[in-house]
Amino acid sequence: MGVRPAVPVKRREIPVVCHQWVYRCRHLVGNMWARLKEWRTVATRYEKTTNSFRVVIRIAASCDWLKL
């Protein structure tokens, strides 16, 4: 599908080119999801529709951004 990994390989595996900025962005996205999952509704996904879940994600992300 043309997707490239953003995770460094182990020593015994064949090395894959993984640019530092890609790995750094992957780390930032993971941290953001961890902060969003502190909200109970995001972690357990109480919303029934995709649109309402997106709204909760946006509200949580906005509150997190304002907190910083």
ABEGO torsion letter per residue (X at the ends): XGBBBABBBBAABBBBBBBAAAAAAAAAAAAAAAAAAABAAAAAGABABAAAAAAAAAAAAAAAAAAX
